[in-house]
Amino acid sequence: MCGACGASGPIASYYEGDVVEITHPPIDERETIAKVVSVNDEWGIELLFSASGSVKWVEWEPFTCRVKHPEFRIARVDEGLFEMTQRPEEGKGGYDNVTIGQGWLKKPYVLPNKNLADS
């Protein structure tokens, strides 16, 4: 074993607004280009995917343990690659998911945006 698998907390230098290309089996293979929405010490990295407009979280474990996550890849790419294919409708309140619970939940909870869910 690599010895790093027990590490926790932020260990990647990605920042809000970075555009990344990611391969991670729990994420749909059609969704590879994303923008970093936030970085949370406990939860990992929050990503907004350009293909679907969905928000998903990647925990810290794939960054620290290549033994358990051999297919995990993430790298910064040119900002021009991030192009929303599904734009939110004007006045509908933004993207289709919102994360709640920072500061009081152990894991992120992605809540569908009420404005879009009603449409």
N, C-alpha and C positions, 0 to 999 in steps of 0.2 A: 504494500500500500504506500501511497505517496507521503503520508503523514499530515497532509493539509486538510484531510476530510473532516476533521473536528473543528476547523476554523469557523467562526461566525462573524457577522457584522460586515460592514461595507469593505470590500477588498478590491473593487474595480473603480477605475477612475473615469467614470462616465458622469456627465453633468446634464442638467435640464437643458433641453434643446438639441443635444447631440443626435445625429441621425445615424442609425446602426443597421447593419444587416445581421440577422440572427438565424441560426439553425438550432432548434430545440424541439425534440419529438413531441412534447405535449402541445406545442403550438402548431396550428395548421400549416402544412408545407407551402401553401400559397401565400402565406403571410411571412415575408422575410424582411421587408423594409419597415422600420419603425422609428419613431422619435421618442427620446427619453422625456417623459413627462415629469418624473420625480425620482429621487433616490431616497430610500428610507433605511435607517440603520438596522431595523428589525425585519422588515418585509422584503427588501431587495430593490429591484428596479421596476418602475412602472413604465410601460411602453404603450404608445398609441400607434396602431398599425395602419399604414396608408391604404392597404387593399380593402379593409372592411370598416375602418373607423372605430374598431373595437379597442378597448383598453385591457391589457393583460399584465400580470406581474410575473417576474422571474425572480425566484428566491436566490439567496446567496449560494446555496449548495452546489449548483452546477459550475459556478466560478471556482469553487474550492476543491471539488472532487471529480477529476477526469475519469477515475475508475468507475464510478457509478453513472457518469454522464459522458461517455466517450464521444457522442455525436454533437455535443454542445459546442457551438461556435458563435462568437459575437465580435464584431469589429466596426469601428467608425467608418462611414462612407461619405461620399459627397452629398451635401445637403440637397442638391438638385434631384437626387433619386427619390426623395420623399415627396410624392405627389398624391394628395388625397383623391382617390377614385370615387369615393362617396362623400360628397360635401354635405355638411349639415344645412338644412333649409334655413333661410333667414328667419329669425324670430322664433325658432324652435328650441333654443336653449343650448346649442352646442353639440358635442359628440354624443354617441349613443350610449355611453357608459360613464359612470362617475364612481370614483373610489371613496368610500367612507370609512371612518373608524380610526384614523391616524391618531395615535396617542392613547387609545383605550382598547383596541382590539389586538390580539396576538397575531392575527393574519389579516390581510386586506380583504375587504368585501366590496366587490364591484357591483354597483346598483345600476340597473337600467335607468337612463335619463327619462324622467316622467314626461317631459314635454314631447319627446320623440315616441315614447311608448303609446301615448294617446293618439298619435296621428295615424 
